[in-house]
């Protein structure tokens, strides 16, 4: 089943985000290579693909896991969470309907 991992950034953590980004992306690439990643990306703080110093307000990851507990465990190990970028992470079952 798919799970949505909805993450909210703590204020003022852009520097930590950029430092942890390579490790964060590497974990997502593993999911992609296993065919389990539906979509992943950040929420820019402003209406721009490149928000510059405005940074980001969080991230969304939708990926396939064997259970809610597995999805939560995977999310707990995210480099952004460990670096203090995420102040809140919510994991919810997700049913893909379209496209």
MOPAC internal coordinates of N, CA, C and O (Angstrom, degrees):
PM7 1SCF
backbone

  N    0.0000 0     0.00 0     0.00 0    0    0    0
  C    1.4484 1     0.00 0     0.00 0    1    0    0
  C    1.5288 1   108.95 1     0.00 0    2    1    0
  O    1.2310 1   121.52 1   -28.95 1    3    2    1
  N    1.3346 1   114.70 1   151.05 1    3    2    1
  C    1.4604 1   119.72 1   175.29 1    5    3    2
  C    1.5215 1   109.93 1   -83.22 1    6    5    3
  O    1.2310 1   121.47 1   -29.26 1    7    6    5
  N    1.3403 1   114.79 1   150.74 1    7    6    5
  C    1.4643 1   122.44 1   175.70 1    9    7    6
  C    1.5164 1   108.18 1  -134.11 1   10    9    7
  O    1.2310 1   121.30 1   -42.52 1   11   10    9
  N    1.3389 1   115.12 1   137.48 1   11   10    9
  C    1.4623 1   121.63 1   175.05 1   13   11   10
  C    1.5253 1   107.74 1   -93.59 1   14   13   11
  O    1.2310 1   121.52 1   -54.60 1   15   14   13
  N    1.3151 1   114.70 1   125.40 1   15   14   13
  C    1.4644 1   121.45 1   176.47 1   17   15   14
  C    1.5205 1   105.45 1  -107.67 1   18   17   15
  O    1.2310 1   121.23 1   -72.10 1   19   18   17
  N    1.3284 1   115.25 1   107.90 1   19   18   17
  C    1.4614 1   122.75 1  -172.74 1   21   19   18
  C    1.5259 1   107.16 1  -107.96 1   22   21   19
  O    1.2310 1   120.98 1   -64.04 1   23   22   21
  N    1.3248 1   115.74 1   115.96 1   23   22   21
  C    1.4651 1   120.67 1  -171.62 1   25   23   22
  C    1.5229 1   110.45 1  -118.72 1   26   25   23
  O    1.2310 1   120.96 1   -41.99 1   27   26   25
  N    1.3195 1   115.76 1   138.01 1   27   26   25
  C    1.4612 1   122.53 1   177.18 1   29   27   26
  C    1.5254 1   108.68 1  -114.10 1   30   29   27
  O    1.2310 1   121.21 1   -53.05 1   31   30   29
  N    1.3376 1   115.30 1   126.95 1   31   30   29
  C    1.4611 1   120.09 1   179.55 1   33   31   30
  C    1.5223 1   111.64 1   -75.48 1   34   33   31
  O    1.2310 1   121.00 1   -32.68 1   35   34   33
  N    1.3124 1   115.69 1   147.32 1   35   34   33
  C    1.4605 1   121.64 1   168.22 1   37   35   34
  C    1.5317 1   107.25 1   -75.43 1   38   37   35
  O    1.2310 1   119.81 1   -31.38 1   39   38   37
  N    1.3188 1   117.98 1   148.62 1   39   38   37
  C    1.4675 1   120.10 1   178.48 1   41   39   38
  C    1.5260 1   111.22 1   -62.17 1   42   41   39
  O    1.2310 1   121.08 1   -34.06 1   43   42   41
  N    1.3185 1   115.54 1   145.94 1   43   42   41
  C    1.4628 1   121.24 1   173.03 1   45   43   42
  C    1.5185 1   115.44 1    70.90 1   46   45   43
  O    1.2310 1   120.09 1  -151.57 1   47   46   45
  N    1.3395 1   117.44 1    28.43 1   47   46   45
  C    1.4667 1   119.54 1  -176.49 1   49   47   46
  C    1.5268 1   113.12 1  -112.53 1   50   49   47
  O    1.2310 1   120.00 1  -159.52 1   51   50   49
  N    1.3271 1   117.60 1    20.48 1   51   50   49
  C    1.4674 1   119.84 1  -178.38 1   53   51   50
  C    1.5298 1   111.34 1   -60.35 1   54   53   51
  O    1.2310 1   119.87 1   138.43 1   55   54   53
  N    1.3128 1   117.86 1   -41.57 1   55   54   53
  C    1.4698 1   120.24 1  -179.53 1   57   55   54
  C    1.5319 1   111.06 1   -62.58 1   58   57   55
  O    1.2310 1   120.16 1   136.00 1   59   58   57
  N    1.3242 1   117.30 1   -44.00 1   59   58   57
  C    1.4686 1   120.65 1   177.71 1   61   59   58
  C    1.5249 1   110.62 1   -63.57 1   62   61   59
  O    1.2310 1   120.69 1   141.28 1   63   62   61
  N    1.3354 1   116.29 1   -38.72 1   63   62   61
  C    1.4637 1   121.30 1   178.18 1   65   63   62
  C    1.5176 1   110.24 1   -60.02 1   66   65   63
  O    1.2310 1   120.19 1   131.92 1   67   66   65
  N    1.3082 1   117.23 1   -48.08 1   67   66   65
  C    1.4659 1   120.04 1  -176.79 1   69   67   66
  C    1.5362 1   111.22 1   -66.93 1   70   69   67
  O    1.2310 1   120.36 1   145.40 1   71   70   69
  N    1.3204 1   116.92 1   -34.60 1   71   70   69
  C    1.4671 1   120.42 1   178.87 1   73   71   70
  C    1.5263 1   110.76 1   -68.01 1   74   73   71
  O    1.2310 1   119.99 1   138.77 1   75   74   73
  N    1.3349 1   117.62 1   -41.23 1   75   74   73
  C    1.4638 1   121.68 1  -177.07 1   77   75   74
  C    1.5304 1   113.04 1   -84.86 1   78   77   75
  O    1.2310 1   119.86 1   172.77 1   79   78   77
  N    1.3210 1   117.87 1    -7.23 1   79   78   77
  C    1.4662 1   121.90 1  -173.11 1   81   79   78
  C    1.5266 1   114.05 1   -56.51 1   82   81   79
  O    1.2310 1   118.24 1   133.59 1   83   82   81
  N    1.3381 1   120.96 1   -46.41 1   83   82   81
  C    1.4728 1   119.05 1  -178.96 1   85   83   82
  C    1.5371 1   112.82 1   -58.00 1   86   85   83
  O    1.2310 1   119.97 1   138.10 1   87   86   85
  N    1.3216 1   117.66 1   -41.90 1   87   86   85
  C    1.4652 1   120.74 1   179.29 1   89   87   86
  C    1.5319 1   111.26 1   -69.61 1   90   89   87
  O    1.2310 1   120.73 1   142.66 1   91   90   89
  N    1.3254 1   116.21 1   -37.34 1   91   90   89
  C    1.4650 1   121.10 1   177.41 1   93   91   90
  C    1.5283 1   109.83 1   -62.13 1   94   93   91
  O    1.2310 1   120.48 1   132.21 1   95   94   93
  N    1.3248 1   116.69 1   -47.79 1   95   94   93
  C    1.4645 1   120.81 1  -179.35 1   97   95   94
  C    1.5222 1   111.88 1   -65.22 1   98   97   95
  O    1.2310 1   120.05 1   143.73 1   99   98   97
  N    1.3223 1   117.50 1   -36.27 1   99   98   97
  C    1.4667 1   121.01 1   179.80 1  101   99   98
  C    1.5342 1   110.43 1   -60.29 1  102  101   99
  O    1.2310 1   120.10 1   139.43 1  103  102  101
  N    1.3206 1   117.42 1   -40.57 1  103  102  101
  C    1.4690 1   120.31 1   178.32 1  105  103  102
  C    1.5243 1   111.34 1   -66.31 1  106  105  103
  O    1.2310 1   120.58 1   141.64 1  107  106  105
  N    1.3352 1   116.49 1   -38.36 1  107  106  105
  C    1.4597 1   119.98 1   177.86 1  109  107  106
  C    1.5287 1   110.86 1   -67.47 1  110  109  107
  O    1.2310 1   120.46 1   143.31 1  111  110  109
  N    1.3201 1   116.73 1   -36.69 1  111  110  109
  C    1.4672 1   120.29 1   178.95 1  113  111  110
  C    1.5241 1   111.11 1   -64.46 1  114  113  111
  O    1.2310 1   119.74 1   147.03 1  115  114  113
  N    1.3194 1   118.10 1   -32.97 1  115  114  113
  C    1.4652 1   120.86 1   175.39 1  117  115  114
  C    1.5276 1   109.73 1   -63.04 1  118  117  115
  O    1.2310 1   120.40 1   132.58 1  119  118  117
  N    1.3342 1   116.85 1   -47.42 1  119  118  117
  C    1.4667 1   119.94 1   177.13 1  121  119  118
  C    1.5288 1   110.81 1   -59.12 1  122  121  119
  O    1.2310 1   120.62 1   136.18 1  123  122  121
  N    1.3267 1   116.42 1   -43.82 1  123  122  121
  C    1.4721 1   120.79 1   178.95 1  125  123  122
  C    1.5256 1   110.70 1   -60.16 1  126  125  123
  O    1.2310 1   120.59 1   132.45 1  127  126  125
  N    1.3252 1   116.49 1   -47.55 1  127  126  125
  C    1.4617 1   120.88 1  -177.56 1  129  127  126
  C    1.5258 1   111.98 1   -65.21 1  130  129  127
  O    1.2310 1   120.29 1   152.63 1  131  130  129
  N    1.3157 1   117.05 1   -27.37 1  131  130  129
  C    1.4639 1   121.91 1   176.76 1  133  131  130
  C    1.5340 1   112.00 1   -83.98 1  134  133  131
  O    1.2310 1   120.41 1   177.25 1  135  134  133
  N    1.3467 1   116.81 1    -2.75 1  135  134  133
  C    1.4556 1   121.04 1  -179.63 1  137  135  134
  C    1.5225 1   113.68 1    75.55 1  138  137  135
  O    1.2310 1   120.01 1  -158.30 1  139  138  137
  N    1.3320 1   117.58 1    21.70 1  139  138  137
  C    1.4588 1   122.15 1  -175.86 1  141  139  138
  C    1.5245 1   114.07 1  -105.49 1  142  141  139
  O    1.2310 1   119.82 1   171.69 1  143  142  141
  N    1.3343 1   117.94 1    -8.31 1  143  142  141
  C    1.4683 1   121.35 1  -176.25 1  145  143  142
  C    1.5218 1   110.26 1   -94.88 1  146  145  143
  O    1.2310 1   120.93 1   -59.01 1  147  146  145
  N    1.3251 1   115.83 1   120.99 1  147  146  145
  C    1.4622 1   120.51 1   176.09 1  149  147  146
  C    1.5234 1   110.31 1   -85.61 1  150  149  147
  O    1.2310 1   120.53 1   131.33 1  151  150  149
  N    1.3425 1   116.59 1   -48.67 1  151  150  149
  C    1.4538 1   121.33 1  -178.93 1  153  151  150
  C    1.5278 1   108.63 1  -163.35 1  154  153  151
  O    1.2310 1   120.95 1   -27.98 1  155  154  153
  N    1.3219 1   115.78 1   152.02 1  155  154  153
  C    1.4664 1   120.49 1   175.38 1  157  155  154
  C    1.5189 1   108.90 1  -156.10 1  158  157  155
  O    1.2310 1   120.87 1   -36.78 1  159  158  157
  N    1.3100 1   115.94 1   143.22 1  159  158  157
  C    1.4507 1   119.80 1   175.81 1  161  159  158
  C    1.5126 1   112.12 1   174.82 1  162  161  159
  O    1.2310 1   121.15 1   -14.23 1  163  162  161
  N    1.3412 1   115.40 1   165.77 1  163  162  161
  C    1.4598 1   120.95 1  -179.26 1  165  163  162
  C    1.5234 1   112.44 1   -89.69 1  166  165  163
  O    1.2310 1   121.47 1   -15.04 1  167  166  165
  N    1.3230 1   114.79 1   164.96 1  167  166  165
  C    1.4658 1   122.70 1   173.68 1  169  167  166
  C    1.5293 1   107.48 1  -104.19 1  170  169  167
  O    1.2310 1   119.60 1   -74.34 1  171  170  169
  N    1.3474 1   118.38 1   105.66 1  171  170  169
  C    1.4652 1   119.27 1   177.23 1  173  171  170
  C    1.5330 1   111.24 1   -60.56 1  174  173  171
  O    1.2310 1   121.02 1   -34.82 1  175  174  173
  N    1.3118 1   115.66 1   145.18 1  175  174  173
  C    1.4679 1   121.17 1  -179.14 1  177  175  174
  C    1.5284 1   112.20 1   -72.46 1  178  177  175
  O    1.2310 1   120.65 1   161.10 1  179  178  177
  N    1.3179 1   116.37 1   -18.90 1  179  178  177
  C    1.4623 1   121.53 1   177.43 1  181  179  178
  C    1.5192 1   108.28 1  -130.04 1  182  181  179
  O    1.2310 1   120.31 1   -10.66 1  183  182  181
  N    1.3127 1   117.01 1   169.34 1  183  182  181
  C    1.4610 1   122.49 1  -177.79 1  185  183  182
  C    1.5234 1   110.10 1   -77.54 1  186  185  183
  O    1.2310 1   121.05 1  -106.87 1  187  186  185
  N    1.3269 1   115.61 1    73.13 1  187  186  185
  C    1.4582 1   121.05 1  -177.61 1  189  187  186
  C    1.5216 1   109.15 1  -158.65 1  190  189  187
  O    1.2310 1   120.58 1   -38.17 1  191  190  189
  N    1.3344 1   116.50 1   141.83 1  191  190  189
  C    1.4714 1   120.58 1   175.26 1  193  191  190
  C    1.5271 1   110.48 1   -63.61 1  194  193  191
  O    1.2310 1   120.50 1   146.62 1  195  194  193
  N    1.3266 1   116.65 1   -33.38 1  195  194  193
  C    1.4681 1   121.70 1   178.91 1  197  195  194
  C    1.5236 1   107.92 1  -121.03 1  198  197  195
  O    1.2310 1   120.23 1   -86.59 1  199  198  197
  N    1.3370 1   117.17 1    93.41 1  199  198  197
  C    1.4569 1   119.49 1  -174.58 1  201  199  198
  C    1.5218 1   114.81 1   -77.22 1  202  201  199
  O    1.2310 1   120.08 1   178.35 1  203  202  201
  N    1.3323 1   117.46 1    -1.65 1  203  202  201
  C    1.4610 1   120.17 1   178.90 1  205  203  202
  C    1.5151 1   111.80 1    55.42 1  206  205  203
  O    1.2310 1   120.19 1    43.74 1  207  206  205
  N    1.3326 1   117.24 1  -136.26 1  207  206  205
  C    1.4590 1   120.37 1  -175.78 1  209  207  206
  C    1.5390 1   113.71 1   -68.28 1  210  209  207
  O    1.2310 1   119.97 1   166.98 1  211  210  209
  N    1.3494 1   117.67 1   -13.02 1  211  210  209
  C    1.4732 1   119.23 1   175.84 1  213  211  210
  C    1.5242 1   110.32 1   -66.15 1  214  213  211
  O    1.2310 1   120.79 1   151.95 1  215  214  213
  N    1.3205 1   116.10 1   -28.05 1  215  214  213
  C    1.4564 1   120.94 1   175.12 1  217  215  214
  C    1.5130 1   114.68 1    73.20 1  218  217  215
  O    1.2310 1   121.59 1    32.72 1  219  218  217
  N    1.3240 1   114.57 1  -147.28 1  219  218  217
  C    1.4538 1   122.40 1  -172.87 1  221  219  218
  C    1.5249 1   110.14 1  -132.10 1  222  221  219
  O    1.2310 1   121.13 1   -22.02 1  223  222  221
  N    1.3256 1   115.44 1   157.98 1  223  222  221
  C    1.4661 1   119.96 1   178.55 1  225  223  222
  C    1.5221 1   112.43 1  -106.68 1  226  225  223
  O    1.2310 1   120.24 1   174.23 1  227  226  225
  N    1.3163 1   117.16 1    -5.77 1  227  226  225
  C    1.4506 1   120.30 1  -179.92 1  229  227  226
  C    1.5070 1   111.69 1   161.08 1  230  229  227
  O    1.2310 1   120.79 1    14.27 1  231  230  229
  N    1.3221 1   116.09 1  -165.73 1  231  230  229
  C    1.4603 1   122.64 1  -177.63 1  233  231  230
  C    1.5168 1   109.88 1  -145.83 1  234  233  231
  O    1.2310 1   121.56 1   -20.99 1  235  234  233
  N    1.3346 1   114.61 1   159.01 1  235  234  233
  C    1.4529 1   122.31 1   173.20 1  237  235  234
  C    1.5212 1   108.06 1  -129.66 1  238  237  235
  O    1.2310 1   120.92 1   -50.17 1  239  238  237
  N    1.3199 1   115.84 1   129.83 1  239  238  237
  C    1.4587 1   122.35 1   175.06 1  241  239  238
  C    1.5177 1   106.28 1  -129.07 1  242  241  239
  O    1.2310 1   120.52 1   -50.81 1  243  242  241
  N    1.3220 1   116.60 1   129.19 1  243  242  241
  C    1.4583 1   120.83 1   172.94 1  245  243  242
  C    1.5154 1   106.63 1  -122.36 1  246  245  243
  O    1.2310 1   121.42 1   -62.09 1  247  246  245
  N    1.3304 1   114.88 1   117.91 1  247  246  245
  C    1.4548 1   120.46 1  -175.47 1  249  247  246
  C    1.5202 1   110.20 1  -146.29 1  250  249  247
  O    1.2310 1   121.72 1   -17.27 1  251  250  249
  N    1.3209 1   114.32 1   162.73 1  251  250  249
  C    1.4587 1   120.85 1  -179.27 1  253  251  250
  C    1.5258 1   110.78 1   -92.19 1  254  253  251
  O    1.2310 1   121.35 1   -48.09 1  255  254  253
  N    1.3279 1   115.02 1   131.91 1  255  254  253
  C    1.4619 1   122.45 1   176.74 1  257  255  254
  C    1.5222 1   107.87 1  -136.77 1  258  257  255
  O    1.2310 1   120.41 1   -16.84 1  259  258  257
  N    1.3204 1   116.82 1   163.16 1  259  258  257
  C    1.4591 1   121.79 1  -179.14 1  261  259  258
  C    1.5067 1   113.86 1   -73.54 1  262  261  259
  O    1.2310 1   120.31 1   158.65 1  263  262  261
  N    1.3383 1   117.01 1   -21.35 1  263  262  261
  C    1.4637 1   121.00 1  -178.84 1  265  263  262
  C    1.5230 1   109.41 1  -164.45 1  266  265  263
  O    1.2310 1   121.36 1   -13.37 1  267  266  265
  N    1.3053 1   115.00 1   166.63 1  267  266  265
  C    1.4638 1   120.80 1   175.47 1  269  267  266
  C    1.5266 1   109.75 1   -60.54 1  270  269  267
  O    1.2310 1   120.25 1   138.52 1  271  270  269
  N    1.3148 1   117.12 1   -41.48 1  271  270  269
  C    1.4655 1   120.73 1  -179.92 1  273  271  270
  C    1.5306 1   111.20 1   -61.63 1  274  273  271
  O    1.2310 1   120.14 1   140.33 1  275  274  273
  N    1.3182 1   117.34 1   -39.67 1  275  274  273
  C    1.4681 1   119.99 1   177.79 1  277  275  274
  C    1.5248 1   111.34 1   -66.36 1  278  277  275
  O    1.2310 1   120.25 1   139.47 1  279  278  277
  N    1.3167 1   117.13 1   -40.53 1  279  278  277
  C    1.4618 1   120.97 1   178.13 1  281  279  278
  C    1.5268 1   110.44 1   -63.66 1  282  281  279
  O    1.2310 1   120.43 1   136.78 1  283  282  281
  N    1.3241 1   116.78 1   -43.22 1  283  282  281
  C    1.4658 1   120.80 1   178.87 1  285  283  282
  C    1.5278 1   111.03 1   -64.43 1  286  285  283
  O    1.2310 1   120.44 1   139.14 1  287  286  285
  N    1.3027 1   116.76 1   -40.86 1  287  286  285
  C    1.4641 1   120.92 1   178.77 1  289  287  286
  C    1.5230 1   110.69 1   -63.70 1  290  289  287
  O    1.2310 1   120.46 1   137.22 1  291  290  289
  N    1.3437 1   116.72 1   -42.78 1  291  290  289
  C    1.4603 1   120.78 1   178.06 1  293  291  290
  C    1.5335 1   109.40 1   -61.96 1  294  293  291
  O    1.2310 1   120.19 1   135.13 1  295  294  293
  N    1.3242 1   117.25 1   -44.87 1  295  294  293
  C    1.4694 1   121.41 1  -178.97 1  297  295  294
  C    1.5238 1   111.35 1   -63.61 1  298  297  295
  O    1.2310 1   119.95 1   144.36 1  299  298  297
  N    1.3113 1   117.70 1   -35.64 1  299  298  297
  C    1.4696 1   121.49 1  -179.97 1  301  299  298
  C    1.5263 1   112.39 1   -64.17 1  302  301  299
  O    1.2310 1   120.34 1   156.08 1  303  302  301
  N    1.3217 1   116.96 1   -23.92 1  303  302  301
  C    1.4632 1   121.55 1  -178.16 1  305  303  302
  C    1.5297 1   113.10 1   -94.24 1  306  305  303
  O    1.2310 1   120.24 1  -175.56 1  307  306  305
  N    1.3191 1   117.14 1     4.44 1  307  306  305
  C    1.4728 1   119.62 1  -177.58 1  309  307  306
  C    1.5220 1   110.65 1   -63.07 1  310  309  307
  O    1.2310 1   120.01 1   -45.52 1  311  310  309
  N    1.3281 1   117.59 1   134.48 1  311  310  309
  C    1.4651 1   121.10 1   178.63 1  313  311  310
  C    1.5288 1   113.47 1   -57.53 1  314  313  311
  O    1.2310 1   119.73 1   147.02 1  315  314  313
  N    1.3204 1   118.12 1   -32.98 1  315  314  313
  C    1.4646 1   119.68 1   177.10 1  317  315  314
  C    1.5227 1   110.41 1   -65.33 1  318  317  315
  O    1.2310 1   120.22 1   138.91 1  319  318  317
  N    1.3199 1   117.18 1   -41.09 1  319  318  317
  C    1.4614 1   120.25 1   178.91 1  321  319  318
  C    1.5221 1   110.07 1   -65.31 1  322  321  319
  O    1.2310 1   120.62 1   136.16 1  323  322  321
  N    1.3093 1   116.41 1   -43.84 1  323  322  321
  C    1.4676 1   120.66 1  -179.21 1  325  323  322
  C    1.5299 1   111.78 1   -65.88 1  326  325  323
  O    1.2310 1   120.34 1   150.60 1  327  326  325
  N    1.3469 1   116.96 1   -29.40 1  327  326  325
  C    1.4666 1   121.23 1   179.92 1  329  327  326
  C    1.5274 1   112.67 1   -85.29 1  330  329  327
  O    1.2310 1   120.16 1   178.49 1  331  330  329
  N    1.3351 1   117.30 1    -1.51 1  331  330  329
  C    1.4536 1   120.47 1   179.26 1  333  331  330
  C    1.5134 1   114.28 1    84.15 1  334  333  331
  O    1.2310 1   119.98 1  -168.69 1  335  334  333
  N    1.3329 1   117.65 1    11.31 1  335  334  333
  C    1.4610 1   120.82 1   178.69 1  337  335  334
  C    1.5265 1   109.94 1   -70.51 1  338  337  335
  O    1.2310 1   120.64 1   132.08 1  339  338  337
  N    1.3260 1   116.38 1   -47.92 1  339  338  337
  C    1.4619 1   120.28 1  -178.97 1  341  339  338
  C    1.5201 1   110.32 1   -84.40 1  342  341  339
  O    1.2310 1   120.98 1   -53.71 1  343  342  341
  N    1.3289 1   115.73 1   126.29 1  343  342  341
  C    1.4690 1   118.57 1   174.46 1  345  343  342
  C    1.5215 1   110.95 1   -95.76 1  346  345  343
  O    1.2310 1   120.91 1   161.31 1  347  346  345
  N    1.3304 1   115.86 1   -18.69 1  347  346  345
  C    1.4627 1   119.72 1   178.59 1  349  347  346
  C    1.5291 1   108.48 1  -148.90 1  350  349  347
  O    1.2310 1   121.15 1   -42.95 1  351  350  349
  N    1.3296 1   115.41 1   137.05 1  351  350  349
  C    1.4616 1   122.02 1   176.40 1  353  351  350
  C    1.5167 1   107.98 1  -132.51 1  354  353  351
  O    1.2310 1   121.30 1   -53.33 1  355  354  353
  N    1.3341 1   115.12 1   126.67 1  355  354  353
  C    1.4570 1   121.17 1   177.74 1  357  355  354
  C    1.5299 1   107.57 1  -118.94 1  358  357  355
  O    1.2310 1   120.17 1   -46.41 1  359  358  357
  N    1.3158 1   117.29 1   133.59 1  359  358  357
  C    1.4555 1   122.35 1   178.06 1  361  359  358
  C    1.5257 1   107.62 1  -119.25 1  362  361  359
  O    1.2310 1   121.55 1   -53.86 1  363  362  361
  N    1.3450 1   114.63 1   126.14 1  363  362  361
  C    1.4611 1   119.86 1  -176.63 1  365  363  362
  C    1.5243 1   109.58 1  -135.46 1  366  365  363
  O    1.2310 1   119.74 1   -35.47 1  367  366  365
  N    1.3240 1   118.10 1   144.53 1  367  366  365
  C    1.4561 1   119.53 1   171.84 1  369  367  366
  C    1.5293 1   109.32 1   -58.49 1  370  369  367
  O    1.2310 1   121.16 1   -32.99 1  371  370  369
  N    1.3501 1   115.38 1   147.01 1  371  370  369
  C    1.4566 1   121.05 1  -176.90 1  373  371  370
  C    1.5261 1   108.12 1  -135.11 1  374  373  371
  O    1.2310 1   120.41 1   -49.91 1  375  374  373
  N    1.3176 1   116.83 1   130.09 1  375  374  373
  C    1.4658 1   122.14 1   176.71 1  377  375  374
  C    1.5080 1   109.09 1  -108.79 1  378  377  375
  O    1.2310 1   120.64 1   -67.17 1  379  378  377
  N    1.3197 1   116.39 1   112.83 1  379  378  377
  C    1.4653 1   121.29 1   177.96 1  381  379  378
  C    1.5354 1   108.71 1   -76.01 1  382  381  379
  O    1.2310 1   121.09 1   -53.33 1  383  382  381
  N    1.3241 1   115.51 1   126.67 1  383  382  381
  C    1.4678 1   120.92 1   178.94 1  385  383  382
  C    1.5279 1   110.21 1  -113.51 1  386  385  383
  O    1.2310 1   119.73 1   129.79 1  387  386  385
  N    1.3158 1   118.12 1   -50.21 1  387  386  385
  C    1.4697 1   122.41 1  -179.36 1  389  387  386
  C    1.5160 1   110.34 1  -131.29 1  390  389  387
  O    1.2310 1   116.56 1   -25.66 1  391  390  389
  N    1.2687 1   124.15 1   154.34 1  391  390  389
  C    1.4642 1   124.99 1    -9.53 1  393  391  390
  C    1.4993 1   110.60 1   -74.74 1  394  393  391
  O    1.2310 1   120.10 1   180.00 1  395  394  393

